[in-house]
Amino acid sequence: MGHRLSKITTRTGDAGDTGLGDGTRVAKDTPRIQALGDVDELNSAIGLVLAEDVPASAREALSQVQHDLFDLGGELCIPGHRMVGEAQVARLEALIAQHNAALAPLKEFILPGGTRAAAAAHLARTVCRRAERSVVALGREERVDEPLRQYLNRLSDLLFVLGRVFNRSAGRDDVLWQHERKT
């Protein structure tokens, strides 16, 4: 790969535009750059989850997700380039089924929280939903392949399930929404 990032401060974006992977310059507030930024933030949020003590199977899965998200960002950065497909979506579906199998069925809505790891997973889930909305908005203006949207949709489901797994592995219950609480 060489030294691709040997100079960090380039000043090329000082006028409010940035370069895509194909060399095209676009404004920093375009839907494509918004989606890229949201996916980058999502990857950082998952890094925060991985800074916690989480089960090895979740750590391995989320580490792979971080690589997938970098690929997804690459696909957003280079219009017409394809890096995320049905195989990645299917892998997330299998992970959801695997991790959800050991959990009790939900009878109530749950609140984000419990352990720090669970709270971080729920925060990453909400960032994932925002990234998904950004990719959908981009798709209204430009072509976005279906697997990108599907991947983000499944990833938010996986993060929800992992939040529950993290609480369970720490011996904590889910934080249930009390819909009939006294105010």
SVG drawing of the C-alpha trace seen along z (x, -y; Angstrom):
<svg xmlns="http://www.w3.org/2000/svg" viewBox="-50 -28 55 48">
<polyline fill="none" stroke="black" stroke-width="0.4" points="0.0,0.0 2.9,-2.4 2.6,-5.7 -0.8,-6.8 -1.4,-9.2 2.0,-10.8 0.6,-14.3 -2.5,-14.8 -3.0,-18.5 -3.6,-19.1 -5.7,-22.3 -7.5,-21.0 -10.9,-21.1 -10.6,-24.6 -13.0,-26.0 -15.8,-23.6 -15.3,-20.8 -13.6,-17.4 -12.3,-14.8 -14.0,-11.5 -12.0,-8.3 -12.5,-8.8 -10.9,-12.3 -14.2,-14.2 -14.5,-17.3 -17.8,-17.7 -19.2,-20.0 -18.8,-18.8 -22.5,-19.1 -23.7,-16.8 -25.8,-13.8 -22.9,-11.5 -20.5,-13.2 -23.2,-13.2 -23.6,-9.4 -19.8,-8.9 -19.5,-10.9 -22.3,-9.0 -20.8,-5.7 -17.4,-6.9 -19.1,-8.0 -20.8,-4.6 -17.4,-2.8 -16.1,-5.0 -19.1,-4.2 -18.4,-0.5 -14.8,-1.1 -16.2,-2.5 -18.2,0.7 -15.0,2.7 -13.2,0.7 -15.5,2.4 -15.2,5.9 -17.5,7.8 -17.8,11.6 -15.2,12.9 -17.8,13.9 -19.2,10.3 -15.7,8.9 -14.9,11.0 -18.2,10.1 -17.8,6.3 -14.2,6.3 -15.4,7.8 -18.2,5.2 -15.6,2.4 -13.8,3.7 -17.2,4.0 -18.0,0.4 -14.7,-0.7 -15.6,1.2 -19.1,-0.4 -17.5,-3.8 -15.2,-3.0 -18.2,-2.2 -19.8,-5.5 -16.5,-7.3 -16.1,-5.9 -19.4,-6.1 -20.1,-3.0 -17.6,-0.8 -19.1,2.3 -17.6,3.7 -20.6,4.7 -22.9,7.4 -25.4,10.1 -22.8,12.2 -22.1,9.5 -25.8,9.0 -26.3,12.8 -23.4,12.9 -25.1,10.3 -28.4,12.2 -26.6,15.3 -25.0,13.4 -28.3,12.0 -29.9,15.4 -26.9,16.9 -26.8,14.2 -30.6,13.9 -31.1,17.6 -29.8,17.5 -32.0,14.5 -35.4,14.7 -38.2,13.3 -39.0,9.7 -42.4,8.9 -41.8,5.2 -39.8,2.5 -36.3,2.0 -34.4,-1.2 -30.8,-1.7 -28.7,-0.9 -27.7,1.7 -23.9,2.1 -21.6,-0.4 -21.1,2.1 -24.9,2.4 -25.3,-1.3 -22.5,-1.7 -24.1,0.9 -27.4,-1.0 -25.7,-4.3 -24.0,-2.6 -27.4,-1.3 -28.8,-4.8 -25.8,-6.1 -26.3,-3.2 -30.0,-4.2 -28.8,-7.7 -26.3,-6.3 -29.0,-4.2 -31.2,-7.3 -28.3,-9.2 -27.8,-6.4 -31.5,-6.3 -31.4,-10.1 -28.4,-9.7 -30.3,-7.0 -33.0,-9.5 -30.5,-11.5 -28.0,-8.9 -27.8,-5.2 -27.2,-3.3 -27.1,0.5 -29.6,2.3 -27.0,4.3 -25.7,1.0 -29.1,0.2 -29.7,3.8 -26.4,4.0 -27.0,1.0 -30.5,2.1 -29.3,5.6 -26.4,4.0 -28.7,1.9 -30.6,5.1 -27.4,6.9 -26.4,4.0 -29.7,4.2 -29.3,7.9 -25.7,7.4 -26.8,4.8 -29.0,7.5 -26.3,10.1 -23.8,7.7 -26.3,7.2 -26.9,10.9 -23.2,11.8 -22.7,9.4 -25.6,10.9 -27.8,7.9 -31.4,7.7 -32.6,5.6 -33.8,2.2 -37.6,2.4 -39.7,-0.5 -42.3,-1.1 -45.3,-2.1 -47.6,-2.3 -45.4,-4.3 -46.7,-7.0 -45.6,-10.5"/>
</svg>
